Amino acid sequence: RSQSGQATVYVVKDGVAVRRNVVVSSIKDSVAEIANGLELGDLVVVEGTDRVSDLAEVIVESVKEN
C-alpha cells in the first residue's frame, strides 16, 4: 500500500519497475485478487518488493504464469 493507503503493485516495463494503483477485490491465503489496475500479460513484482521503488531498474529472474 502507498502512504495514502491505496493498494499498489510494481509492474515491470522495459526493465523498470513502475508503481501502479490497483483495486483488490479479495484476499485468501495470502493471495490477492486484483479487480482493476492490471492488464493481461503485465509482469508484477512479487519478490523483493521491499527493495523496489518507482522507476527503479530491475532484472527479471523468472516468470511464473497462473
Disulfide bonds with the S-S distance in Angstrom:
none
